[in-house]
Amino acid sequence: MNRFDALVDACHRCARPIVMTTVAMSDGMLPAAFSLIEGDSSFRQPTATVVIGGLMTATLLRLLVIPVVCTLVDDFERFVTGQFRAPSKQGPAE
């Protein structure tokens, strides 16, 4: 399997559980973020907002940014190993 197909397959397999977890956690934190819970909301509201933002950011990073970074690192590795590879000792082409 080539690199692109492997990355697409990996993201496809991970997308459903990651998105389901993000949606479930965000839905659970919405009442606290909107201060719908009785009691002292001065602590719960900012915490819920940060949790929801962190979940959204982590989801985007995992599904979009990390595969791009892996591709760039793999390209860089191939470039570096190609630069230090010894030239082949073949005779002149006839």
C-alpha positions, 0 to 999 in steps of 0.5 A: 500500500502506498503512503497516501492510501495508508494515510487515507485508510488510517484517517478513515478508520479513526474518524468515526470513534474520534468524532463520536467521542468529540460530539458526546463530550461536547454535548455533555459539556454544553449545559455547563458552557451555557451556565444552565447548571444550577450553582456556581457557574463561575468555575464550570463555564470557563472549564466547559468552554475550554474542554469543548475547544480542546476537543475540537482542536484535538479532533482537527489536529488528529484528522487533518494536521497530523497526516500532513506532518507525517507526509512532510516528515516522510518526504524529508526523511527520504530526501536526507537518506537520498543525499547520503546514499553512496552512488552506485558503482556501475560502469558507463552506459553502453 
